[in-house]
Amino acid sequence: MTDIHELVSQRLDLNLFRIFIAVYESGSTGAAARQLHLTQSAVSHALGRLRHQLGDPLFVKQGRNLVLTPHGRAMLPKVQEALAVLGQCRVLPGAFDPKTAGLEFHLGFRDILEAMLLPPLMAQLSELDSGLRFTSTRVRGSELEDKLKSGELDLAVDMELPVGDAISSTAFRAEPLAVLIGPKHPAFQQGSLDEPAYVASEHVLVTLEPKERAFVEQRMQGVGSRRIVRLHCHTYFAAASVVAQTNLILTMPASYARQLAPLMGLRLVPLPFECEPLPVRLYWRRANSDEPSIRWLIHTVSSLGQRLTP
């Protein structure tokens, strides 16, 4: 295999090692390309150069993933340590300019957060005349960590979830729940709803994963489990549309409910019992924490969350 003197004479490109780490962490050249905002062919070409210069294949195919060879495993901690040291030498302040950067960010949102955050985000970038591009993807809570680690997502916003050490997070906002009622429900005219009437009403629910549903039910102090559920659906917009034409009611995050109520002729009322607001967090890949573009993205989305109506 190549020794250190040969590597120096070949002027080895340090960017190749960043690609090596990205392929290791994501398990494929395609995921590494998304993580690094490169094309898959560029990643494959760079990996080929590194293989040639080091005299080892570095990765072998195992199922659908690429896994390290023995030599790759031996050099991994040395490369990680070296890149970490070099990363401390970067001048981060002012290194990212949203007006001139041509990056594309991949965001993970539920439908409610997409509807609340994307309009002000794009309006802000329009004022800057920015060339940044965004792709918003609906992400399930159970998939969030894997999609961040693989590079499919740069940033996700979701309920408080358990994640591993590879993922960093910060508090985004605490979101209270409220109830939407349509004109066909008896409580629409009086503008209030007590707990017995809430439990006796028929409900439409937006589908959540079992752990997410348990998370919400815990904050509803068991009242939610006593509801009569007539309909499950995928989005809050569809659920609110059903409420507008039936006597079903919908429990949902208050910020988005406040947007939908006047659009659909619905009445927004508070929950008739104590309910702790839902904690919502921002999530990103820990290894990207010092990337200027990711720091800008986190700050920007955090600021938008603070401006949402309490």
N, C-alpha and C positions, 0 to 999 in steps of 0.2 A: 504494500500500500504506500501511498505518497507520504513522505516525511515533511517536516515543517519547512526545511530549506527549499524544497521543491515548490511548496505552496507560495512562499514569498516570491520566488522567481516567476511564478505564474500570475502574480498580482490578483489573487483570489478576490472576487467581488463579495463584500460582506452582505449585500442584499440577497445573495443566494441562500445564506443561512436563515434569514427571515422567512424565506419561502420554505426552507426545510422545516422550520418550527411550525409554520402554518399548516403544512401537509400533515405533519405528525399530529397536531391537535385536532384537525378536522377529519382526517382519515381519507381524504381524496384530493385530487388536484382541482376538481370543480369547486368544492367547498372552500378550499384555500384561495382560489381565484376570487370568489365573492367576498371573502374576508379581507383580502388585500386590494380590492377594487381593480383587479387585473383580468385579462382574458385567460381562459383555461389553457390555450396554446402557449401563452407567455409563461405561465407557471410550469407547464410540462417542459418547455424549452430550457428554462432556468434550472429545473431539477436535473435535466439531462446533462447540462454543463457541470453541475456540482458532482454528479455521479462520475463523470469522466475525470474531473480534476482530482477527486479523492480516491478513485480506483475501486469503488464499491457501489453496488446498486442502491444502498441506503434503505430502500423500501421494497417489499415484496407484496404481491396481491394475496389477500386472505379473505375469501368471500367477496363482499362488496367494498371492503376497505383496504387501504394500504397500511402495512405494519412495518416497523423498523427491523432491519437486519441486525445481527449481533454487533457489527461495527457501528451501525446507526445508534443503537442503544448505548454503546460505550461513549460516543461523542455527544449525545444529547445533553447531559448536564453541563458539559464544558461550554457548549454553544449557548445554552440558556444563560449561564453565568456571564459569559462574555458580552452577549447582547444587552443584558441588564446593566452592566457597567457602562457600556457605550451609550445606552439610553440616557444615563444621567448627565451626559455631556451635551445633550441637545439644548438649544435655547428655545423654550416653549412659548413664552409670551409673544403674542403677535405673529405666531408662525402660521396661523390659519386665517384666511380672509374669505368670508362667504361671498364677497362680490366677484372674486376672480377664480375661486376654486371650481373645478369642473367635476366634482365628485357626485356619486349617486349613493344615497343612504337608504338602507332597508330597515323599515320600522315594523314592529309587531304591536297591533292594537286589536282590541275588541271593537265591535261596531259602534258602541257608545262613545269610546274614547276617540275613535277615528272621526266621528261626526263633530266632536267637541274641539279637537286639537288641530286637525288638518286645515280648516278654513283660516284661523288666525295665523297659523304657521306660514301658509302660502301667501297670505296678504302681507306679512312682514317681509318675506323674501322678495315679493314683487316691489315693495317700496325700495329695497336695496338694489333692485335690478340684478339679482343674483342668478347665476347659472346653475345652481345646485339642483339636483334631481332627486326625487323621492319615490320609493315604492312602499306602499302600505299593505301588510299581510295580516289576515286574521290568524291569530295564534292561540292554540289551546294551552291551558296552564301546564298540562303534562308534557308539552313539547317545548316549552319556552327555553329551558336550560340547554337542551341539545341544539336548538336552532341558533342560540347565541354562541355556543362553543364552536359550532361548525362554520360560523361566519355567514349563515343565511340571514341573520338579523344583526344589525349594529346596535339597536336600542329597542327595548320592549317596555310597555307600560301595562301593568296588570295588578290584580289584587296581591296582597301579601302572600308569598309562596315560599316554601322551603327550597333553597338552592345550595349547591356545593361551593367549594372554595374558588372554583374557576370563575364564578360570577360575582360581580359587585352590584350593590343596589343602594338606593337612597329614597327616603320618604318623598312622595309626590304630593299627595293631599289626603285628607280624610273625607270620605264621601258619605253623607247621610242618605237614608232611604226615604222615599215618599210614596204616595199612592195616587194613581191616575184613575179617575172615574168619568164615565160617559153620561150623556143626557138620559139614557134609559135606566140608569141605576137610581134607586130611591134617594140615595144620599146626595145626588147631584145638586138638587135645589137647595137643600139645607146647608151644603158646604162643609159638612163635617161627618165623621165616621167614628163610631165607638168600637171597642174591641169585639163585643158579641156580633155586631153587624159585619165587621171585617171577617171574622171567622166563618160566619154563615154565608157570606157572598161566594159566588163562583169566581175563580181566578184564572188568569192566563199567566203562564210562567215562561221566561226565557231559559232555554236549556243550559245547564251548567254540568260540569263533571261532578261525580259523587263527592270528592273531597272539597270542591268549591261550594257545592250546595250545603255540605255540613258546616263549612266555614260561615256561610251566611245565616244558616238556621241557628247556629250558636249565638249569634248577635241578636237574633230575633227572640231569644229566650224561649224557644220551643213553640211560640205561637204559629210560626210559619208551617210547622208540620201538621197543624190542625186544619189547614185550609182545604177547601174543595177545589181541586185543580181540574178545570174543564179542558184546557188546551196547553200544550207545550209547543213553543216555536223557537226559531233560531235568532231573531233580531228583535230589539226593542221597538223599532219602527213598525214592524209587522204586528207586534203585540199591541201597541198603542192604537193601530188602525182597527184592530178587532174591538178594543174597548170603545172606540167611537161609534160602533154600530151595534153593540150588544150591552147587556147588563153585567158583563164580566169586569173585573177590576185588575189592575196591574201594579205590583210593587216593584220599584226600580230606583236607581240612583237619582237623587233630586235634581242635580244640575241639568242632566239631559231631559228629565221630565219637564222641567221649567221651559225648555225649548219646544218640546212637542205639544204641550197643552194648548197654547194659543193657535198653533197651526191646525190642530184637529178638533177644536171646540171642546176640549176636555177640561175638567177641574182637577187641580192639584191640591191634595190635602195631606197633612202630616200623618204618620203612622199613629194609631191610637194606643200605643204602648211604648215603653222605653226600648230603644235599640241603639247600640253603639255604632257609630259611623264605620264604614268599611275602609281600612287602610289600603291605599294604593301606592305602589312603588315604581320607580324607574329601575330597569335592569340592563346591564351591559357586561361584556366580557372583561374580566379583571385585567388581562394582559394588555388591553387597549386603553387603560385608564389614563395614561399619559399622552396618548395621541392627541395633538391639538384639535383635529377635526371632531373627535369623539367628545372632548371636553367642551367644545363649542356646542355640539348637539345636545349634550346633557343640560348645559346651562340654558339653552334656548327653550327646550321643552319644559324644563322646570319653571321657567319664568311664565310660560303660557299657562301652566297649571295654577300658578298663584293668582292669575288674573280671572280665572273662572269664578262665576258667582258662588259664594259660599252656600 
